[in-house]
Amino acid sequence: MALAACGEHAGSRLPGAPGALRATAGNASVSLSFDAPALRGQSNISTFVATCTAPGETLSGRSAASPVGVAGMTNGLRYACTVSASNSAGTGAPSSTVELTPRAAQANSLASAYRAARWAPGMSVTFPSECSMTIWPGARPNHAVDAFYLAPPLQGAAAAKALARTAVSGMPLVVTEYRGDGVQTPISFNVCPAKASTTTATNAGVIGVMISGASLYKAAEIVGHRASALKDNASYCFKNQAGKSDVAHFIDNCNGHPTPANAGNSYHYHGLSPCVTAQVDKEDGPSHLIGVALDGFPIYGDRNIDGKPVALSQLDACNGITSATPEFRQGIYHYVLPGDSKEHNSSMRCYAGTVPSKELAAAQAAGFCYSAPPAGSTSGFAPAMKM
């Protein structure tokens, strides 16, 4: 039997434990850095093996040197990880344990930013999980609104009773009192969004929710219509109940108006609202987060991190851009609402991410400015849907 060399014993055939284990959590993954063992064993270390465990789940990764990556994790689940060294004799003792929770690349930042957003008092904004958020829009925004508006007559009302017509489309309008007490329904958002391989055109109805409590709609009153709502504006002078002269507008100075759902008792915008940006932005300063689109990406005003206007040429087809914002200094994909446009790019034109079919259906059912023209109609418009 051969004698062991001086200082050698049976345990030294295997490598020692790696030291100073450090973890960097990522999207469904972790990177584990460490110091190599002082004792390599009977031969050179060939492989470092990382093992991460969670209830009902064990994952591993391998590397010839630090760091070692482990993929395929479940975001939001707590893992305990170790690293061991291997040589020709086998695998040595594991390192000390480090615990971590992987999260989607934008999950932490988006969830944190949405939690910290200046939501209107009384709004319900909850986070059922790390990647989901539920918002109950308000029936009335938290800024001043007009007492009366020009609105399309409800279905069944005679168009001949119209007191005014929109500037471009000629849609008939009547004076309607705004009450703002309609019942609202919750909307769920994926706040770990990713850009899809193809974009999806924005729907009629709600396409986002703003911090004011009101909703954002696309630029046009109806899908495919040639006139944007901001360009189709109209006004009408009348005597109010007190006998004093008053003016009703189709679109108010906040770039919004009532939604026919609930007989006009809710409110939405068709572009950037100065009444919303005034709540979070300073003059000549950067735009701050003012809303969330149905696909989970944030919505901003028209100024960059330096307080300079964002050029339309910088935006993609959906009005999106990846750049730094006050909430995301490292940069993030977000939608921009141009402040000087009354065309179809005044609001989002498509979704860069994915909107679940259930939420899309709920958004479309939340109310339209007016319905599609009936079969055989050549008017280009129809009375509003009665919701």
N, C-alpha and C positions, 0 to 999 in steps of 0.2 A: 504494500500500500504506500503510495507516494505521500510524502510529508508536505503539509502546507507550507508555503513560503512565509518568511517572517512577516508578521502583521496581517496575514490572511486567515480568514475563518469562513465557516460555511455560509453565514449570512451575507458576506461581502460579494458573493457571486452575483447577486441581484443589485440593481441600482438603488440608490437612496431615494427619498421622497423629494420632489421639487419643492422649492420654497417661495415665499412671498407671492402667493397666488392672488391675481387681480382679475376682475371681470368687467367687461364692457358689454352691457346688454344692447341688443339691436332689434330689428324687426324679425320676430320668430327665431331669433338666434342669439348667440353670445360668443365673444372673443375672450379667451382665457390666456393671460400673460403670466409668466412665472420665471423664477431663477432656476437654472439647471442644478441638479443634485451635485453636492460636493463629491459623493461617492458614486462612481459609474459602474462598479461591479467588475466581473471577470472580463468584460469586453465593452467596446464602445456602445453608447446608447443609440439605438436605431430609430426608436419611435416614442413619442409622447402620446398618451391616450387620455382624453378627457371624458368624464362620465357625469351626466347631469340627470338627477332624478326628481320627480314630482309624483304626487299620488297617482298611481296607475300608469306611470310613464317613465321609461329610462331611455336616454339618448346618449350617443357617444360621438366623438370626433378624433381624428388622428393627425399628427404632424411630426416632421423630423426635428422641429425646433419651435421655440416660443414665437408667436402665440398659436394656440389650437382653437379652431372654430367648431361650434356645435350648431347645427341647423335643424329645422323641422319642429321647433318648439311651439307651444301654444301661448300666444300673446296674453298677458295678464295673469299667467299661472306662475306661482313661486317655485323656483328650482334650487336644489343644492348641488353644487358642482365640485369635483376634485380632479386632479391631474396626476397620472402615474407615469413612470419611465420604464421602458422595456429594453432589454438587450438579448443576446443569444441564449441566456439562461432563463429568461422569463420576465415577468412584470414585477416591479418593486412595490413598496408601500405607497399608498396615496398621499397626496399633499393634504394640508388643512382644507377645510370646507369653506366655500364662499357661496352666499345665497344671492339670488338675483331674480328679477321679473322682466322678461322680454316684452317689448311693446312695439307696435307698428311705428315706422319712422316718424310719422306726424301725429301719432295718437297722443303722446304726452303734450306736445305744444298746442295742438288744436283743442284738446279737451280743456287744457289750462286756460287758453285764451278765451274760449267760449264761457267758461265759468266766470272769468274776470270781466266779461263784456258788460257794457252799461245798459243792460236790459231795463225796460220801463218798469217802474214800480207796479207790483201786482201781477206781472207776467209769471207764469210757471215754467221754469227751465230746469229739467232734471236729467240725470245721467245714470240710466239703468245699468250701464256697464262702461268699461274703459273706452269702447268704440261706438257707443250709442248715446244720443241725446234726444230728448222729447221736449217740444215746445208747444204751449198753448198760445196761439196768436191772440192779440187783443181785438175786441170789436171796435175800439176807438184808440187811435194813436195817442201818445203822451204829449203831443203838441197841439196847438190850437187848430181847429178846423172850422169851415164855414157853416153857418146855420142852414143854408139852402144851397143846393147844387142843381145843375142841369143834368138830367139823366134820361136815358131812353125809356119810353113808356113800357110798363110791364106787358107781357104777352096777353093779348086780348084787348088791350087798350087801342083806341083808334089813333093812327098816325096823324090824322087830320087835326087832332087837338094839340099837335106840337107847337110850342111857342118859339122854338129856335131850331137851327140845324147846325151840325158840326161843319167846320170850315172846308174840309176837303171831301169827306165821304157823303155829306148831306144827310147824316143820320138824324131822324127827328128826336127832339128833346123836350122834356117838360120840367118844370120846377119841382124839386123834391126836397122835403125837409130831411135833414140828416139827424138820426136819433142815436146811432152808435151803440145799440144794446143787443145786437144779434148774438146768438149762441155760436161759439167757435168750437172747432174740433182739434185735437192734438195732431201734430206732425212729428214723425220720427226721422232722425238723420243719422247717417253713418259718419262719425267724426274721425274715422281712419280712412279717408277716401284715397283712391288712386286714379290716375288718369286712365281712361279706357282707350282701347285701340282705335275706336272711332267715336266721334261726337254724336250727340243726340239733340235734335231740335227741341227748343223749349216748347212746352205745352201751353194751351190756353189755361187760364186760372193761375193759381199760386205757383211761382217758380223759386221763391225764397221768402224768408221771414226777416224783418228788420228789427233793430234794437228798440224801435219806437213802439213795437207791438203790432204794427200793421204789416201787410204782405207786400211783396214785390211781384209785379206781373211783367210780361214781355212788353215791347214797345207798342205793338199794334193792339187795337181793340179786338181783333179777330185774326185767327191764323191765316196768313197769306194776304192780308189786306194791304192795300197800297199806302194807306195813311197811318202814321204813328199817332198815338193818342195826344202827344204833346203838340204835334203839328195840326191836329184836328180840333184844337180848342175852340170854344165859342163862349159867349156871355149873353146875358139877357137882363135888362132892367125891369123891375116890377115894384109894386107897392106891397110891403109886408103887412102882417096883421095889425100892426100899430099905425098903419097908414103912411109910413115913411118909405122913401125910395130905397131900394135895396138892389144888389146885383148878384145873380147866380152864375157861376162858371161851370163849365164841363170839367176842367182841370184847374185846381186851385194853385196858389203860389208855393205850395209844398210839392208840386208835381204829382198830386194824387187826387183821388175822389172816391165816393162810396162804391161798393160792390153790390150789384143787384141781388146777390144772395141775402136772404133774410130781409127782403124788401128794402135793400139799400142800407142796412144797419151795420155794415162792416166797411173797411177802407183799405185801399191799396195804392201803390205808386207805379208809375210807368217809366221811371228813370231816377236819376240822382235827386234826392230831396234835400234842399238846404236846411229844412226844418229838422232833419235827422243829423246831418253832419255838424250842425251848430252845437249839438249836444256833446260832441267828443273832439272836434277839431278846433284849432286856433287859426286865426287869419294868417295866411302864407305859410302855415305849418304843414306837416305831412298828414295824409288821410289815415284815420284809424278804422278799426273793424266796425262796420255798421250793420252787418247781417250775415246770414248763412244761406247758401243756395241749397236746393233740394238734394244735390249730389254730395253735400257735406263740405264743399270748399267755401272759404270765407268771401265776403263781399266788402269792397272798399269804395271810397270816393275817388276823385280823379287826380290826386297829388301823390308824388312819389316820396320816398323817405327824406328827401331834401326839401320837400315842400314845393317842388316844381310840377307843373301840369304834366300828366302822362299823355303823350301823343297817341292819337288813334292808330298810327302806323306801328306802334309798339305792341298793340294788342292782337291776339289771335282772333279767329272767326267767332269765338264765343265771348269776346271781351275779356279774355284771360291773359295773365302775364305771370311769370315767375320772377320775383324781385323781393328785396328787403322791405319790410314794413315795421312800424313801431313795435308790433307784437311779435314779429318774426324777423329779428335782425339777420338771421342766417339765410333768409329768403324763403319764400313759399309760393306755390301757385295760388292765385286768387283772381276774382273777377273785379273789374273796374267799371264803374258807372260814370261815363263822361258827363261833365257838367255843362258843356256848351253844345250839346247835340239834341236835336229834336227829331232825328231820323230813327231808323230801325236799330241803330247801334246805341240808342240812349239807354237800353236795357240789355240784359244778356240775350244772346241770340241762340245759344245752344249750351248743352252741358258737356263739359270735358270729362266728367266722371260718370258714374252709373247711378240711376235713380231706381230703387225697387219698384216693381209694378204696383204693389199695394199702395205705396205712398204717392205714386204718380196718379193713380185713380182717385185717391182722396183729394189731391190737390186740384185736379180737374173738376171735381164735384163741388169745390168750395165756392164756385160762382164765376160767371163770365160778365164782361161788360155788356155784351149782347150776343145773341145766338147767331148761328149760321143762317143765311137766308133760306126760306122754305123752297121746296122743289118747284121749279118753274119760275122763281122770282128773278128779276133782273135788276132789282133795286140796289144790290150791293150791300144791303144791311137787312136786319130783321129786329123786331122788338126784343127786349131783354127776356131771358129765360126767367120764369117764375120759380124760385127755388123753395 
